[in-house]
């Protein structure tokens, strides 16, 4: 199989700003049926990514139990955040649709 990024990517990119709340991010993920959101600065540059996994880690801490016990210390600190800027994974890993050169 020779699939490329173009074959599997979403063509409409939905992003959030650093100050987006947990509720706003969850609603946006659901509305657009995506599993992650780029986080952009005021100039529109991607500064991080918030994924469903990031939001689930936060929820696991809200109801401590077996799942919360599986989180690493770094994940626990991150999951205590309130905004996209707190929860995002950084630096973002991006790819170009253009061939190098």
C-alpha positions in Angstrom: 0.0 0.0 0.0 1.4 3.3 -1.0 -0.9 5.7 0.8 0.2 9.3 1.2 -0.8 12.0 3.7 -3.1 13.4 1.0 -5.0 10.1 0.9 -5.9 10.2 4.6 -5.8 13.9 5.6 -8.8 16.1 6.5 -9.0 19.0 4.0 -10.7 21.4 6.3 -8.4 22.3 9.1 -10.0 23.4 12.4 -7.7 24.9 14.9 -8.0 26.5 18.4 -6.2 29.3 20.1 -4.0 28.8 23.2 -6.8 30.1 25.5 -9.5 27.6 24.3 -11.2 25.8 27.2 -11.6 22.1 27.7 -15.3 22.4 26.9 -14.6 24.4 23.7 -12.0 21.9 22.5 -14.3 18.9 23.3 -17.2 20.5 21.4 -14.9 21.3 18.4 -13.6 17.8 18.2 -17.1 16.4 18.2 -18.5 18.9 15.8 -15.9 18.4 13.2 -15.4 14.6 13.9 -11.6 14.9 14.3 -9.3 13.4 16.9 -6.9 16.3 17.3 -6.7 20.0 16.9 -3.7 22.2 16.1 -3.2 25.0 18.6 -2.3 28.3 16.9 -0.9 31.6 18.1 -2.3 35.0 17.1 -0.3 34.9 13.8 -1.9 31.6 12.9 1.3 29.6 13.4 0.9 26.1 14.8 2.4 26.0 18.3 1.1 22.6 19.5 -1.6 19.9 19.2 -4.4 18.9 21.5 -5.6 15.3 21.0 -8.5 13.3 22.4 -5.8 11.5 24.5 -4.9 14.8 26.1 -8.5 15.5 27.0 -9.0 11.9 28.3 -6.0 12.2 30.6 -7.6 15.4 32.0 -10.9 13.6 32.6 -9.1 10.6 34.2 -7.8 13.0 36.9 -11.3 14.4 37.4 -12.5 10.9 38.6 -9.4 9.3 40.1 -9.4 5.5 39.8 -7.5 2.8 37.9 -7.0 4.9 34.8 -5.6 7.9 36.6 -3.1 5.6 38.2 -1.7 4.7 34.8 -0.7 8.3 33.9 2.9 9.3 34.0 3.9 12.2 36.2 4.5 14.4 33.2 1.0 13.6 31.9 -0.5 14.3 35.3 1.1 17.8 35.4 -0.1 18.5 31.9 -3.6 17.1 32.6 -4.1 19.6 35.4 -4.2 22.4 32.8 -7.3 24.3 31.9 -6.6 25.6 28.4 -5.3 24.4 25.0 -2.0 26.0 25.9 -1.8 23.9 29.1 -2.9 20.6 27.5 -1.2 20.7 24.1 1.7 18.6 23.1 4.6 20.6 21.9 6.5 21.1 19.8 4.1 20.1 17.0 5.2 17.5 14.5 4.1 18.7 11.0 4.6 17.4 7.5 4.6 19.2 4.2 2.5 18.1 1.2 5.2 19.4 -1.0 8.2 17.3 -2.0 11.5 18.5 -0.5 13.7 20.6 -2.8 
